[in-house]
Structure formats: structure tokens, C-alpha cells
């Protein structure tokens, strides 16, 4: 099953960089949305997660707040 992954980031966020590197290493494509560049994207982030902090990663319809590798492994693994 193909996974649809969106990651909300900021350029200076070290956890965002780690999360993107993890996704690349695992071979997953993702859509990056930078919240500091677009007010509408920041509002979207808040609507999706209830959070203002990044990273927030959405795998299909599941929201992961922060860089939680264990949760990502679970969501990205086909069962």
C-alpha cells in the first residue's frame, strides 16, 4: 500500500531535518510544507494537529507530532 506523507517543517528545526532524513533513508517520498514561508500552511498545521510546533508528520490520515521514529515505523510498515 502506498503511503501519502506530508511533513510540516521550519528551515531551522533540527528535528525536522532528522525526520526528513529518516524518510529518505527508508525510501518514502513526502510533501514538505514549510510553515515559516506561508501563513496558510501554518493555519493548516494548526487545523491538522492542534499544534504550532514542528515537525508534524501526516501519514495517510494519521498525525505524528514531533519526530517519533517508533510511531513512524509503525505507520510506514505495511501490515
TORLUMRO-740887 format. One record per atom (N, C-alpha, C): residue in one letter; x, y, z. Coordinates in steps of 0.05 Angstrom, whole numbers, plus 5000, padded with zeros to 4 digits. Example, Ala and Ser with C-alpha at 12.3 -4.5 7.8 and 13.67 -1.06 7.14 Angstrom:
<lumros>
A526448865156;A524649105156;A526449345156;S525749555142;S527349795143;S525850015157;
</lumros>
This chain:
<lumros>
X501749765000;X500050005000;X501850255000;X501250434982;X502750684980;X502050865003;X504050995014;X503551185037;X503651465027;X501851635035;X501851915029;X502852055053;X505252185051;X506552305073;X506852605069;X506052765089;X506453055089;X508053115114;X510053285112;X511553375135;X511553675137;X510653785159;X510654075164;X513254135178;X514754335167;X517454385177;X517954685179;X520254745191;X521455005191;X524354955184;X525555145170;X528355115160;X530355065182;X529955195205;X531955175226;X531454955247;X529454785242;X528654585261;X530354325257;X532054265277;X533754025274;X532153765274;X529953755288;X528253505288;X526953475261;X526353695247;X525253675220;X527253555201;X529753635204;X531953525187;X532253225192;X532153145217;X532352865224;X530052705212;X527652815214;X525352675204;X525452645174;X526252855160;X526552835131;X528652635122;X530952635137;X533052445131;X532052155135;X530652115157;X529551845163;X527751755140;X525951935131;X524051865109;X525651795084;X527651955077;X529351905053;X530751635056;X531951585079;X533351325083;X531551085080;X529051115089;X527050905086;X525850885058;X526451085042;X525451075014;X522651185010;X521751345028;X519051455026;X519151745015;X517551794995;X517252054985;X515352205003;X515652465005;X513952625022;X513652905010;X511453035018;X510953305011;X511753475035;X513553665031;X514453835053;X512854105051;X511854185074;X510554445076;X511954605097;X513154825089;X514654995108;X512855215119;X512555195145;X510555375158;X511555665161;X514155705160;X515155985163;X514856135137;X514356005115;X514256135089;X511356195081;X509356095094;X506656115084;X504656115108;X503356335111;X501456365133;X499156155131;X498256095107;X496155895103;X497055615111;X499655555106;X500755295114;X500855275145;X501555495158;X501655495187;X498755445198;X496755575186;X494055535195;X493155245190;X494055135167;X493454855161;X494654665182;X497154725190;X498554565210;X496954565236;X495954795244;X494354825269;X491754665266;X490454685243;X487954535239;X488454235240;X490654145228;X491153855226;X491953745253;X493653895268;X494853775292;X494053905318;X492954145317;X492454295342;X495054405354;X497254395339;X499854475348;X500954695330;X502854845342;X504355045326;X507154955321;X508154765337;X510854665335;X511154465312;X513654445303;X514354255282;X516554075292;X516953845279;X515553745256;X512853625264;X511053625245;X508653475247;X508553315221;X508253055223;X508252875200;X505552735198;X504452745174;X501852625169;X502352385150;X501752145159;X501951905142;X499151815137;X498351835112;X495551795104;X493851985122;X492251895140;X490652075157;X491652075186;X493851945192;X494951925219;X496952155224;X496652295246;X498252525252;X500352445273;X502852505267;X505052455286;X506252735294;X506052795319;X507053045329;X509953005339;X511753155327;X514653125333;X515852895317;X518452865320;X519852645306;X519752405324;X517752235319;X517351985335;X517951755317;X520351665316;X521251455298;X519651195302;X519051125327;X517650875332;X514850885320;X513451115323;X510751135312;X510951135281;X512951275270;X513351275241;X513750995230;X515550845244;X516050565235;X513350415234;X511650445254;X509150305254;X507350395232;X507150655227;X505350755206;X506350705178;X508950685175;X510050655148;X510450365140;X510050185159;X510349895153;X507749785144;X507749645122;X505249515113;X504749275131;X502249255139;X501449025155;X499948815139;
</lumros>
